[in-house]
């Protein structure tokens, strides 16, 4: 190794090692105030453990016996400041701790067997601090009436795990070990997409800034984790809150405030399955589109899938969710530190930090470290030179892949490192949906926004709110893509939008009304108003003729002919859609259940396409990912005579139309199924009973126009019905 690189590595090590975190500063302040730390020694060495199974997993571990009366004493005395003796490798580590709280105001625990009922649980006592006399260390400990656990991090030991051996019936045999001595490979990989990230200025390395906002977290625990915790909700909560105290300590040490808002435990088999982390992420989002927290994470035990966040910086957006495949134990040894790493890492992405091996840092688009790319060049993010690898005695930081390099690892005492911490603090402090204290929160849980009765100039909105206590919302309407507008306060969960223009795309958004200084995340609906499409209306993407379409687009619209005897035709003049990633789908009918005519991607001008459905309609669905967006398309609608089709041979009738509630349908051909759609192609209801005479109850529908689709054995037909 040349002298220049040696100096760089030494400087890198000194930069991280020399930082004093907020937790150490708190301890030093308490010592200056001559605070008395109550002393406890809960462990005694066990020289003859009942099982040596743990030796297959870790070297140089210490087996200790817990004196349960001491944990009960700690719980009963409830001291604010304590000292703890922990035996390890023929020495005793004394740690200085102060009490903290991991919960946000209004914390709730729910389970899948009774999701509407809040569980009442006994909360533990949570502490954080340092190794006595070592201001570069970091410690978290958790106490419950009959158990305890914790992690001690320092440059002498890396991360020491203190936890109960996972042996059935065991209550007193604990293992104390350094994760540097594990005989296992930590293969954790993160699948987050880091796109269009701005370079971080080199001067954002000040750890003295504190967050003036607090991030609340929702955790969802999968069924396998519940089983691993003995099918016990209380023990599952002990595991999750213990893990989170360590996570919270890591954030707090860098001046970032986080707290648990809610936990949901799958006590029945969960719906999640797949072969990749992104599959679990997507399923989680589909299952839980809203939750009680500023960010959310599905935590599960799956087969080495790693973790993934929806985006880098998902605060105050609909992309505020993540997934972590965590480790529980190996050969009776609880692998707690690896779990902490994954959970903290994925939340770190949502709060705004990319990987440290990416080309985003130092003010010049270079990497902070080279752990990932040294382990595997395929992990490179950008074209900058491979960064330096931290010295083994220093270790890596939370957002690194240094766990992949033997002898380096991740040392929790390093925290996030100066630049990632500054990046997260900048994002948190700028996020107006976050409260200042995790007490006066404003978390919007609007999970359904429906738009009906769309005309040339108006539309009717209705929505549901998972927060059943909420009675105040705000509505905004802007041309697509979203532009800031005035928010209109409303006191009911419906609203009629007026003053719209024909064949124009809008973002219609609803959010919970918040107190001053807070802005809830909004639920938005992509709407294109109706028009006389037979008069030659243009068909362009959301960016119009002058701009590109946007990331994360996912919308559906249905175009009907003005005259029911006509059919819609679309002709394209130009197409520019990210090839193989973004798609415009065209369906022959009033919804996406109709036959697909095309899946357009790339640059080839295809078509024209015309409807042959009895409704004369075409339905369009557009999906754009998080990556490149292009010019989209320029096209136009026209109409042709529908002519005679096989549908004219179907002998059926329906009445009354308009209807105030019941729609009667009579057919000489057996109806296989009936579906009701909104005019923008959204499925509202479906009836699969085979019948010749049907009664469809529309009394619960808002006034407006809908599409009724009839499926026969050989064909299908559709017609419009008006609910008055």
PLY file of the C-alpha trace (Angstrom):
ply
format ascii 1.0
element vertex 724
property float x
property float y
property float z
element edge 723
property int vertex1
property int vertex2
end_header
0.00 0.00 0.00
1.45 3.38 -1.00
1.97 6.19 1.51
-0.80 8.39 0.07
-3.44 5.69 0.49
-2.21 4.86 3.99
-2.65 8.49 5.03
-6.15 8.60 3.50
-7.19 5.49 5.39
-5.80 6.81 8.64
-7.60 10.12 8.15
-10.81 8.32 7.36
-10.52 6.26 10.51
-9.72 9.33 12.59
-12.68 11.27 11.13
-15.21 8.70 12.33
-13.42 7.60 15.49
-12.86 11.12 16.76
-16.54 12.05 16.70
-18.30 12.22 20.06
-21.95 11.31 19.70
-24.93 12.92 21.40
-25.34 9.98 23.80
-21.80 10.38 25.12
-22.38 14.12 25.43
-25.48 13.42 27.52
-23.51 11.10 29.82
-20.72 13.65 30.23
-23.26 16.32 31.09
-24.84 14.07 33.75
-21.43 13.32 35.23
-20.64 17.03 35.45
-23.91 17.47 37.30
-22.76 14.74 39.74
-25.76 12.56 39.03
-25.73 9.27 40.96
-25.86 6.15 38.79
-27.44 3.20 40.64
-25.20 0.16 40.27
-26.44 -3.31 39.28
-24.68 -6.60 38.53
-27.32 -8.90 37.02
-24.97 -11.62 35.72
-22.65 -14.28 37.08
-20.32 -16.35 34.92
-21.61 -19.82 34.01
-18.47 -21.96 33.45
-20.46 -25.10 32.63
-23.34 -24.24 30.29
-25.94 -26.96 29.71
-25.40 -26.82 25.95
-22.36 -26.05 23.83
-24.41 -25.62 20.64
-23.48 -21.93 20.54
-19.82 -22.79 19.82
-20.84 -23.76 16.27
-21.85 -20.16 15.66
-19.50 -17.90 17.57
-16.03 -17.92 19.15
-14.95 -16.46 22.50
-18.47 -16.11 23.84
-19.21 -15.80 27.52
-22.14 -17.69 29.01
-23.66 -15.93 32.00
-26.53 -16.65 34.35
-29.09 -13.92 34.86
-30.22 -13.14 38.37
-33.90 -12.46 37.63
-34.30 -10.67 40.93
-31.95 -7.96 39.66
-34.02 -7.29 36.55
-37.11 -7.18 38.73
-35.29 -4.74 41.01
-34.34 -2.55 38.06
-37.96 -2.56 36.89
-39.33 -1.84 40.36
-36.85 0.90 41.31
-37.21 2.54 37.89
-34.03 4.60 38.24
-33.32 7.31 35.69
-29.56 6.60 35.73
-27.90 3.22 36.21
-24.54 1.47 35.93
-24.44 -2.12 34.77
-21.69 -4.74 35.03
-21.51 -7.17 32.10
-18.99 -10.04 32.13
-17.14 -10.71 28.89
-13.97 -12.65 28.12
-12.50 -12.71 31.63
-13.25 -9.06 32.24
-16.17 -6.96 33.35
-17.51 -4.14 31.18
-19.18 -1.40 33.19
-21.66 0.71 31.30
-23.30 4.03 32.23
-26.90 4.41 31.12
-29.78 6.87 31.27
-33.45 6.05 30.80
-35.26 6.90 27.57
-38.61 6.34 25.88
-38.96 4.58 22.52
-42.69 5.30 22.08
-44.46 8.15 20.34
-47.57 9.61 21.90
-50.58 7.36 21.32
-48.55 4.20 20.65
-50.71 1.22 19.75
-50.21 -2.51 19.27
-52.65 -4.49 17.12
-52.80 -8.07 15.88
-54.25 -9.74 12.79
-56.65 -11.91 14.80
-58.37 -8.79 16.22
-57.15 -5.81 14.13
-59.70 -3.36 15.49
-58.70 -3.89 19.12
-55.71 -2.18 20.71
-53.66 -4.58 22.83
-52.74 -3.59 26.36
-49.16 -4.62 27.08
-46.56 -4.11 29.75
-43.90 -1.77 28.44
-40.27 -2.35 29.26
-37.66 0.07 30.58
-35.24 1.32 27.94
-31.77 2.76 28.52
-28.88 4.07 26.46
-25.39 5.25 27.25
-21.71 4.39 26.86
-19.01 2.13 28.20
-17.92 3.87 31.37
-15.06 6.22 30.51
-15.23 5.60 26.73
-16.88 8.55 24.97
-16.48 6.85 21.57
-18.67 3.90 22.55
-22.44 3.42 22.34
-24.74 1.18 24.40
-28.45 0.27 24.46
-30.15 -1.95 27.05
-33.72 -3.09 27.53
-35.31 -4.47 30.70
-38.52 -6.39 31.25
-39.82 -8.10 34.36
-38.10 -11.43 33.67
-35.54 -10.68 30.95
-33.12 -8.15 29.52
-30.97 -7.63 26.45
-28.66 -5.09 24.91
-25.77 -4.19 22.62
-22.44 -2.66 23.64
-20.49 -1.06 20.77
-16.94 0.18 20.91
-13.74 0.09 18.93
-12.19 -2.46 21.27
-14.96 -5.05 20.90
-17.03 -3.88 17.89
-20.63 -4.86 18.76
-21.16 -7.03 21.85
-24.56 -8.71 21.96
-26.09 -9.57 25.36
-29.18 -11.74 25.04
-30.88 -14.91 26.16
-29.90 -18.16 24.43
-32.77 -19.30 22.26
-33.39 -22.62 23.98
-36.94 -23.73 24.76
-37.76 -23.06 28.39
-34.59 -21.07 29.01
-35.01 -18.02 31.21
-31.58 -17.46 32.79
-28.81 -18.62 30.40
-27.46 -15.62 28.51
-24.75 -15.28 25.89
-22.34 -12.35 25.67
-20.39 -12.22 22.42
-18.84 -9.91 19.85
-20.41 -10.08 16.39
-16.87 -9.85 15.01
-16.43 -13.42 16.30
-19.44 -14.90 14.50
-18.60 -17.81 12.21
-21.32 -16.74 9.79
-21.28 -14.58 6.70
-23.54 -11.54 6.90
-24.75 -11.42 3.28
-27.27 -8.60 3.75
-27.91 -6.71 0.50
-30.13 -3.70 -0.02
-32.18 -3.43 -3.23
-33.16 0.24 -2.98
-33.11 2.21 -6.24
-30.95 5.29 -5.85
-31.92 7.55 -8.73
-31.14 11.16 -9.58
-29.59 11.84 -6.19
-27.89 15.17 -5.78
-24.27 15.24 -4.75
-23.86 16.08 -1.08
-21.70 19.17 -0.41
-18.46 18.38 1.36
-19.18 20.81 4.20
-22.29 18.95 5.42
-20.33 17.12 8.08
-21.49 18.91 11.22
-22.80 16.55 13.86
-23.75 19.40 16.18
-27.10 19.96 14.45
-30.14 18.37 16.08
-33.38 17.47 14.35
-36.20 19.85 15.12
-38.72 17.30 13.87
-39.44 13.72 14.90
-40.13 10.71 12.67
-42.70 8.18 13.87
-42.43 4.56 12.68
-44.99 1.84 11.96
-43.70 -1.75 12.17
-45.52 -4.76 10.79
-44.25 -8.11 12.07
-44.74 -11.15 9.87
-46.16 -14.48 11.03
-42.79 -16.27 11.01
-41.38 -13.73 13.45
-44.40 -14.24 15.69
-43.78 -18.01 15.60
-40.07 -17.48 16.34
-41.11 -15.56 19.44
-43.03 -18.56 20.75
-46.35 -17.51 19.18
-46.54 -14.94 21.96
-47.66 -11.37 21.25
-46.02 -10.06 24.43
-42.66 -11.66 23.57
-42.91 -10.42 19.97
-43.42 -6.93 21.33
-40.41 -7.40 23.63
-38.31 -8.38 20.59
-39.49 -5.47 18.42
-39.27 -2.73 21.05
-35.88 -4.02 22.20
-34.61 -3.92 18.64
-36.02 -0.45 18.18
-34.33 0.97 21.26
-31.04 0.08 19.59
-32.26 1.60 16.30
-33.45 4.74 18.07
-30.14 5.00 19.93
-28.22 4.98 16.65
-30.37 7.80 15.28
-30.33 9.72 18.56
-26.55 9.51 18.70
-26.47 11.52 15.46
-29.09 13.99 16.68
-32.03 12.46 14.77
-35.35 11.93 16.61
-37.42 8.81 15.87
-40.07 6.90 17.87
-42.42 3.91 17.44
-45.98 4.97 16.69
-47.57 1.56 16.13
-46.88 -2.17 15.79
-49.00 -4.72 13.94
-48.31 -8.42 14.54
-49.47 -11.19 12.21
-50.79 -13.77 14.67
-52.39 -15.56 11.72
-50.63 -16.57 8.47
-49.63 -13.42 6.59
-50.15 -12.89 2.83
-46.50 -12.18 2.01
-44.39 -14.48 -0.17
-41.80 -14.24 -2.92
-38.23 -14.78 -3.98
-36.96 -11.19 -3.76
-37.18 -8.31 -1.33
-38.93 -6.03 -3.82
-41.78 -8.56 -4.07
-42.33 -8.32 -0.31
-42.09 -4.54 -0.54
-44.77 -4.33 -3.22
-47.05 -6.76 -1.40
-46.62 -4.79 1.82
-47.61 -1.59 0.03
-50.65 -3.26 -1.53
-51.70 -4.77 1.81
-51.01 -1.63 3.86
-51.26 1.48 1.62
-51.67 3.64 4.74
-50.53 3.09 8.32
-50.20 4.88 11.61
-46.70 6.29 11.26
-44.62 8.71 9.18
-42.68 5.78 7.72
-43.43 2.08 7.77
-41.52 -1.17 7.63
-42.48 -4.81 7.18
-40.15 -6.93 9.32
-39.92 -10.62 8.54
-37.86 -13.77 8.64
-37.30 -14.83 5.06
-34.48 -16.66 3.35
-31.65 -14.14 3.04
-33.59 -11.63 0.95
-31.99 -8.57 2.53
-33.94 -5.33 2.62
-35.33 -2.61 0.41
-36.87 0.82 0.75
-39.35 2.23 -1.75
-37.07 5.21 -2.45
-34.28 7.26 -1.00
-36.08 10.05 0.90
-39.65 8.83 1.22
-40.64 11.33 3.91
-43.93 13.16 3.37
-44.80 11.05 0.35
-46.63 7.87 -0.59
-43.25 6.14 -0.93
-42.67 5.98 2.83
-42.43 2.21 3.22
-39.69 -0.42 3.43
-39.02 -4.09 4.07
-36.38 -5.83 6.20
-35.56 -9.51 6.14
-33.91 -9.90 9.55
-31.97 -12.55 11.39
-33.38 -14.14 14.53
-30.88 -16.74 15.64
-28.40 -19.41 14.54
-27.82 -22.52 16.64
-29.48 -20.92 19.69
-27.42 -17.70 19.30
-29.58 -14.56 18.92
-28.15 -12.48 16.07
-29.42 -9.17 17.37
-26.87 -6.76 15.92
-27.50 -7.90 12.33
-31.21 -7.25 12.83
-30.48 -3.73 14.09
-28.26 -3.07 11.09
-30.91 -4.03 8.51
-33.78 -2.13 10.15
-31.70 1.01 10.71
-30.24 0.86 7.20
-33.60 0.66 5.40
-35.12 3.39 7.54
-32.02 5.44 6.76
-32.92 5.29 3.07
-36.45 6.49 3.73
-35.05 9.36 5.77
-32.79 10.41 2.91
-29.39 8.73 2.92
-28.04 6.74 -0.03
-25.31 4.12 0.31
-21.87 5.33 1.30
-20.24 3.47 -1.59
-22.30 5.45 -4.14
-20.94 8.40 -6.09
-22.87 11.09 -4.23
-20.54 12.41 -1.56
-17.65 14.70 -0.59
-18.87 17.57 -2.75
-17.35 16.04 -5.86
-19.53 13.01 -6.57
-17.20 10.43 -5.03
-17.71 7.64 -2.50
-17.26 7.75 1.26
-16.02 4.16 1.38
-15.35 1.28 -0.99
-16.63 -1.66 1.04
-19.39 -2.74 -1.33
-17.41 -2.37 -4.55
-14.39 -4.06 -3.00
-16.58 -7.01 -2.01
-18.30 -7.10 -5.40
-17.74 -4.63 -8.27
-21.34 -5.23 -9.36
-22.49 -3.20 -6.35
-21.06 0.00 -7.81
-23.40 2.99 -7.90
-22.01 5.46 -10.40
-18.70 5.71 -12.24
-16.47 7.29 -9.59
-13.30 5.59 -8.29
-13.74 2.88 -5.66
-13.59 4.45 -2.23
-11.19 3.54 0.55
-11.94 0.71 2.97
-12.01 1.62 6.68
-9.36 0.14 8.94
-10.50 -2.98 10.84
-10.13 -1.21 14.19
-12.50 1.48 12.93
-15.12 -0.42 10.95
-17.89 0.82 8.72
-21.02 2.91 9.19
-24.74 2.13 9.00
-25.31 2.96 5.32
-22.24 1.03 4.17
-21.72 -2.56 3.03
-18.65 -3.01 5.23
-20.28 -6.08 6.80
-19.37 -7.89 3.57
-15.64 -7.53 4.24
-14.12 -9.94 6.72
-12.37 -8.13 9.54
-13.98 -4.75 8.80
-17.66 -5.02 9.65
-19.98 -2.27 10.85
-19.37 -0.68 14.23
-22.49 0.88 15.69
-20.34 3.35 17.61
-19.60 4.96 14.22
-23.28 5.64 13.64
-24.19 6.96 10.22
-21.03 8.98 9.77
-20.92 12.78 9.36
-22.20 13.16 5.79
-25.09 10.63 5.86
-26.18 11.98 9.25
-26.16 15.54 7.89
-28.14 14.43 4.84
-30.79 12.77 7.02
-30.98 15.77 9.37
-31.44 18.10 6.41
-34.33 16.01 5.07
-36.01 15.51 8.44
-35.85 19.19 9.35
-37.28 20.17 5.95
-40.20 17.70 6.11
-43.32 19.65 7.05
-45.43 16.52 7.61
-43.35 15.69 10.70
-44.15 16.94 14.18
-41.56 18.58 16.36
-41.84 16.07 19.18
-43.62 12.84 18.09
-46.51 13.99 20.30
-48.62 16.38 18.21
-48.47 14.27 15.06
-50.68 14.59 11.98
-50.59 11.32 10.07
-53.01 11.11 7.17
-54.59 7.66 6.73
-56.85 8.28 3.75
-56.84 4.89 2.02
-59.47 5.27 -0.70
-60.16 8.27 -2.90
-62.93 7.71 -5.43
-63.89 10.03 -8.27
-67.29 9.60 -9.91
-69.76 11.50 -12.08
-66.98 12.98 -14.21
-68.26 15.52 -16.73
-66.56 18.00 -19.01
-66.19 20.48 -16.15
-66.83 18.71 -12.83
-66.31 15.56 -10.76
-67.48 14.18 -7.43
-64.99 13.02 -4.77
-65.53 10.62 -1.89
-62.93 9.07 0.40
-62.49 6.86 3.43
-60.13 7.47 6.33
-58.61 4.66 8.40
-58.45 7.14 11.26
-62.10 6.94 12.24
-61.74 9.86 14.67
-60.77 12.32 11.94
-63.43 14.78 10.76
-61.35 17.50 9.07
-59.73 17.31 5.65
-58.39 19.56 2.91
-58.87 19.25 -0.87
-56.72 20.62 -3.69
-57.16 20.54 -7.47
-54.35 21.29 -9.90
-53.45 20.49 -13.48
-51.24 17.42 -13.79
-48.42 17.04 -12.86
-49.06 18.47 -9.40
-48.56 22.19 -8.89
-48.96 23.87 -5.48
-52.45 25.28 -5.04
-54.76 26.52 -2.32
-56.06 23.82 0.01
-59.81 23.97 0.62
-60.99 22.91 4.13
-63.90 20.44 4.22
-65.73 18.81 7.10
-67.24 15.80 5.30
-65.63 13.04 3.28
-67.15 14.10 -0.03
-66.67 17.10 -2.31
-67.80 18.24 -5.76
-65.07 19.79 -7.91
-66.22 22.37 -10.44
-64.62 24.72 -12.95
-62.61 22.05 -14.75
-61.73 22.05 -18.46
-62.64 19.28 -20.94
-60.00 16.62 -21.79
-57.59 18.00 -19.19
-55.55 16.01 -16.68
-55.73 16.95 -13.01
-54.20 15.92 -9.71
-57.02 15.89 -7.19
-55.62 15.50 -3.68
-57.10 15.06 -0.21
-55.24 15.21 3.10
-56.00 15.40 6.79
-56.21 18.92 8.18
-53.34 19.61 10.58
-52.47 22.20 13.18
-50.22 25.10 12.23
-46.74 24.07 11.10
-47.74 20.60 9.91
-48.85 19.39 6.48
-50.20 15.84 6.20
-49.25 13.58 3.31
-51.95 13.77 0.65
-53.79 11.03 -1.22
-54.05 11.98 -4.90
-56.10 10.83 -7.85
-55.16 11.24 -11.50
-58.23 12.43 -13.40
-58.78 13.37 -17.00
-62.10 15.07 -17.64
-64.55 13.96 -20.28
-64.90 15.67 -23.64
-66.44 15.29 -27.06
-63.74 12.87 -28.15
-65.37 12.43 -31.53
-64.53 16.06 -32.30
-60.82 15.30 -32.68
-59.52 15.79 -29.14
-55.73 15.44 -28.59
-54.30 12.51 -26.61
-51.00 13.37 -24.94
-49.09 12.21 -21.85
-49.16 14.05 -18.53
-46.32 16.36 -19.56
-48.19 17.62 -22.60
-46.36 18.52 -25.77
-43.68 20.55 -23.99
-42.62 18.35 -21.05
-41.84 14.74 -20.18
-44.17 12.53 -18.23
-43.32 12.01 -14.53
-41.85 9.26 -12.36
-44.18 6.93 -10.45
-47.12 7.44 -12.78
-49.82 4.79 -12.51
-53.18 5.78 -13.94
-56.11 4.46 -15.91
-58.58 6.38 -18.07
-61.44 5.25 -20.28
-62.57 7.18 -23.35
-66.18 6.78 -24.52
-67.66 8.02 -27.79
-70.15 10.86 -27.50
-72.65 8.95 -29.63
-73.35 5.41 -28.38
-73.49 4.26 -32.00
-69.88 5.28 -32.54
-66.54 3.79 -31.50
-63.33 5.51 -30.41
-60.15 5.45 -32.48
-56.72 6.69 -31.39
-53.88 7.61 -33.75
-50.31 8.34 -32.63
-48.00 10.88 -34.26
-44.98 10.20 -32.01
-44.05 7.90 -29.11
-41.13 8.13 -26.67
-41.59 5.83 -23.64
-38.69 4.35 -21.65
-38.12 1.09 -23.51
-38.84 -2.04 -21.49
-39.62 -0.16 -18.28
-42.55 2.19 -18.83
-45.67 1.02 -20.67
-48.86 2.45 -22.14
-51.48 -0.32 -22.34
-54.55 -0.05 -24.57
-57.66 -2.18 -23.90
-60.57 -2.81 -26.23
-63.45 -1.80 -23.97
-64.49 0.16 -20.89
-61.94 -1.25 -18.41
-58.65 -3.08 -18.02
-60.52 -6.39 -17.93
-61.20 -5.89 -21.64
-58.98 -7.50 -24.27
-55.56 -5.84 -24.54
-54.82 -4.29 -27.92
-51.27 -3.12 -27.24
-48.52 -2.68 -24.67
-46.54 0.27 -26.00
-42.96 0.96 -24.95
-39.98 2.44 -26.78
-40.07 4.76 -29.78
-41.89 2.98 -32.61
-45.09 4.67 -33.73
-47.75 1.95 -33.70
-51.47 1.84 -34.40
-53.96 3.26 -35.02
-56.21 1.41 -32.56
-59.99 1.37 -32.58
-62.61 -0.16 -30.33
-64.73 -3.09 -31.43
-66.42 -3.37 -28.05
-70.17 -2.79 -27.78
-69.46 0.27 -25.63
-67.24 1.76 -28.34
-64.73 2.64 -25.60
-60.97 2.33 -25.31
-59.21 2.11 -21.94
-55.66 3.32 -21.40
-53.36 2.39 -18.53
-49.93 3.95 -18.04
-47.21 2.69 -15.70
-43.95 4.61 -15.22
-41.22 3.48 -12.84
-38.80 5.49 -10.75
-36.22 5.81 -13.50
-35.92 7.68 -16.79
-38.93 9.62 -18.06
-39.21 10.69 -21.69
-41.34 12.86 -23.98
-44.27 10.43 -23.91
-46.68 10.53 -26.83
-48.61 12.82 -29.12
-51.85 11.44 -30.52
-55.47 12.25 -31.31
-58.92 10.73 -30.88
-61.55 10.32 -33.53
-64.72 8.29 -33.87
-66.09 5.83 -36.40
-69.45 4.21 -36.82
-69.63 1.22 -34.46
-71.35 -0.90 -37.07
-72.71 -4.40 -36.48
-70.81 -6.79 -34.25
-71.43 -10.09 -32.60
-72.82 -8.19 -29.63
-75.88 -7.18 -31.65
-76.91 -10.81 -31.71
-77.17 -10.88 -27.90
-80.80 -10.54 -26.89
-80.91 -8.64 -23.60
-82.57 -5.60 -22.08
-82.11 -3.43 -19.01
-84.32 -0.94 -17.14
-84.87 1.59 -15.73
-82.10 3.85 -16.99
-81.64 6.27 -15.27
-82.29 4.42 -12.02
-82.63 5.48 -8.42
-81.35 2.13 -7.16
-82.26 -1.21 -8.78
-81.15 -1.96 -12.34
-83.01 -4.91 -13.90
-81.27 -6.96 -16.58
-83.03 -9.67 -18.62
-81.23 -11.86 -21.14
-82.01 -14.88 -23.36
-78.33 -15.84 -23.09
-77.03 -16.90 -19.68
-75.04 -14.08 -18.05
-71.80 -15.45 -16.58
-70.89 -12.35 -14.58
-71.77 -8.67 -14.14
-69.28 -5.90 -13.36
-69.81 -2.22 -12.57
-67.07 0.27 -13.48
-66.55 3.98 -13.06
-66.13 6.01 -16.24
-62.35 5.99 -15.75
-62.30 2.19 -15.83
-62.08 1.40 -12.10
-63.84 -1.81 -11.05
-66.41 -0.94 -8.37
-68.33 -4.19 -7.98
-68.56 -7.65 -9.49
-71.22 -10.40 -9.36
-70.22 -13.89 -10.52
-73.56 -15.69 -10.16
-74.76 -17.23 -13.42
-78.27 -16.04 -14.27
-80.68 -14.93 -16.99
-82.49 -12.28 -14.94
-80.46 -10.08 -12.63
-81.11 -7.23 -10.23
-78.13 -4.94 -9.59
-78.47 -2.67 -6.56
-76.89 0.74 -7.23
-78.62 2.49 -4.34
-75.36 2.94 -2.41
-73.61 4.56 -5.41
-73.15 8.30 -5.77
-75.22 9.97 -8.46
-73.45 9.79 -11.80
-72.78 7.64 -14.84
-71.33 4.13 -14.65
-70.54 1.30 -17.04
-72.24 -2.09 -16.65
-70.33 -4.94 -18.27
-72.01 -8.29 -19.00
-69.89 -11.36 -19.60
-71.48 -14.18 -21.62
-70.00 -17.56 -22.44
-68.74 -16.53 -25.88
-68.68 -12.75 -25.75
-69.28 -9.67 -23.64
-71.08 -6.35 -23.89
-71.21 -3.08 -21.97
-73.59 -0.18 -21.58
-73.77 3.05 -19.62
-76.19 3.39 -16.73
-77.07 6.58 -14.88
-77.63 6.58 -11.11
-79.83 9.57 -10.33
0 1
1 2
2 3
3 4
4 5
5 6
6 7
7 8
8 9
9 10
10 11
11 12
12 13
13 14
14 15
15 16
16 17
17 18
18 19
19 20
20 21
21 22
22 23
23 24
24 25
25 26
26 27
27 28
28 29
29 30
30 31
31 32
32 33
33 34
34 35
35 36
36 37
37 38
38 39
39 40
40 41
41 42
42 43
43 44
44 45
45 46
46 47
47 48
48 49
49 50
50 51
51 52
52 53
53 54
54 55
55 56
56 57
57 58
58 59
59 60
60 61
61 62
62 63
63 64
64 65
65 66
66 67
67 68
68 69
69 70
70 71
71 72
72 73
73 74
74 75
75 76
76 77
77 78
78 79
79 80
80 81
81 82
82 83
83 84
84 85
85 86
86 87
87 88
88 89
89 90
90 91
91 92
92 93
93 94
94 95
95 96
96 97
97 98
98 99
99 100
100 101
101 102
102 103
103 104
104 105
105 106
106 107
107 108
108 109
109 110
110 111
111 112
112 113
113 114
114 115
115 116
116 117
117 118
118 119
119 120
120 121
121 122
122 123
123 124
124 125
125 126
126 127
127 128
128 129
129 130
130 131
131 132
132 133
133 134
134 135
135 136
136 137
137 138
138 139
139 140
140 141
141 142
142 143
143 144
144 145
145 146
146 147
147 148
148 149
149 150
150 151
151 152
152 153
153 154
154 155
155 156
156 157
157 158
158 159
159 160
160 161
161 162
162 163
163 164
164 165
165 166
166 167
167 168
168 169
169 170
170 171
171 172
172 173
173 174
174 175
175 176
176 177
177 178
178 179
179 180
180 181
181 182
182 183
183 184
184 185
185 186
186 187
187 188
188 189
189 190
190 191
191 192
192 193
193 194
194 195
195 196
196 197
197 198
198 199
199 200
200 201
201 202
202 203
203 204
204 205
205 206
206 207
207 208
208 209
209 210
210 211
211 212
212 213
213 214
214 215
215 216
216 217
217 218
218 219
219 220
220 221
221 222
222 223
223 224
224 225
225 226
226 227
227 228
228 229
229 230
230 231
231 232
232 233
233 234
234 235
235 236
236 237
237 238
238 239
239 240
240 241
241 242
242 243
243 244
244 245
245 246
246 247
247 248
248 249
249 250
250 251
251 252
252 253
253 254
254 255
255 256
256 257
257 258
258 259
259 260
260 261
261 262
262 263
263 264
264 265
265 266
266 267
267 268
268 269
269 270
270 271
271 272
272 273
273 274
274 275
275 276
276 277
277 278
278 279
279 280
280 281
281 282
282 283
283 284
284 285
285 286
286 287
287 288
288 289
289 290
290 291
291 292
292 293
293 294
294 295
295 296
296 297
297 298
298 299
299 300
300 301
301 302
302 303
303 304
304 305
305 306
306 307
307 308
308 309
309 310
310 311
311 312
312 313
313 314
314 315
315 316
316 317
317 318
318 319
319 320
320 321
321 322
322 323
323 324
324 325
325 326
326 327
327 328
328 329
329 330
330 331
331 332
332 333
333 334
334 335
335 336
336 337
337 338
338 339
339 340
340 341
341 342
342 343
343 344
344 345
345 346
346 347
347 348
348 349
349 350
350 351
351 352
352 353
353 354
354 355
355 356
356 357
357 358
358 359
359 360
360 361
361 362
362 363
363 364
364 365
365 366
366 367
367 368
368 369
369 370
370 371
371 372
372 373
373 374
374 375
375 376
376 377
377 378
378 379
379 380
380 381
381 382
382 383
383 384
384 385
385 386
386 387
387 388
388 389
389 390
390 391
391 392
392 393
393 394
394 395
395 396
396 397
397 398
398 399
399 400
400 401
401 402
402 403
403 404
404 405
405 406
406 407
407 408
408 409
409 410
410 411
411 412
412 413
413 414
414 415
415 416
416 417
417 418
418 419
419 420
420 421
421 422
422 423
423 424
424 425
425 426
426 427
427 428
428 429
429 430
430 431
431 432
432 433
433 434
434 435
435 436
436 437
437 438
438 439
439 440
440 441
441 442
442 443
443 444
444 445
445 446
446 447
447 448
448 449
449 450
450 451
451 452
452 453
453 454
454 455
455 456
456 457
457 458
458 459
459 460
460 461
461 462
462 463
463 464
464 465
465 466
466 467
467 468
468 469
469 470
470 471
471 472
472 473
473 474
474 475
475 476
476 477
477 478
478 479
479 480
480 481
481 482
482 483
483 484
484 485
485 486
486 487
487 488
488 489
489 490
490 491
491 492
492 493
493 494
494 495
495 496
496 497
497 498
498 499
499 500
500 501
501 502
502 503
503 504
504 505
505 506
506 507
507 508
508 509
509 510
510 511
511 512
512 513
513 514
514 515
515 516
516 517
517 518
518 519
519 520
520 521
521 522
522 523
523 524
524 525
525 526
526 527
527 528
528 529
529 530
530 531
531 532
532 533
533 534
534 535
535 536
536 537
537 538
538 539
539 540
540 541
541 542
542 543
543 544
544 545
545 546
546 547
547 548
548 549
549 550
550 551
551 552
552 553
553 554
554 555
555 556
556 557
557 558
558 559
559 560
560 561
561 562
562 563
563 564
564 565
565 566
566 567
567 568
568 569
569 570
570 571
571 572
572 573
573 574
574 575
575 576
576 577
577 578
578 579
579 580
580 581
581 582
582 583
583 584
584 585
585 586
586 587
587 588
588 589
589 590
590 591
591 592
592 593
593 594
594 595
595 596
596 597
597 598
598 599
599 600
600 601
601 602
602 603
603 604
604 605
605 606
606 607
607 608
608 609
609 610
610 611
611 612
612 613
613 614
614 615
615 616
616 617
617 618
618 619
619 620
620 621
621 622
622 623
623 624
624 625
625 626
626 627
627 628
628 629
629 630
630 631
631 632
632 633
633 634
634 635
635 636
636 637
637 638
638 639
639 640
640 641
641 642
642 643
643 644
644 645
645 646
646 647
647 648
648 649
649 650
650 651
651 652
652 653
653 654
654 655
655 656
656 657
657 658
658 659
659 660
660 661
661 662
662 663
663 664
664 665
665 666
666 667
667 668
668 669
669 670
670 671
671 672
672 673
673 674
674 675
675 676
676 677
677 678
678 679
679 680
680 681
681 682
682 683
683 684
684 685
685 686
686 687
687 688
688 689
689 690
690 691
691 692
692 693
693 694
694 695
695 696
696 697
697 698
698 699
699 700
700 701
701 702
702 703
703 704
704 705
705 706
706 707
707 708
708 709
709 710
710 711
711 712
712 713
713 714
714 715
715 716
716 717
717 718
718 719
719 720
720 721
721 722
722 723
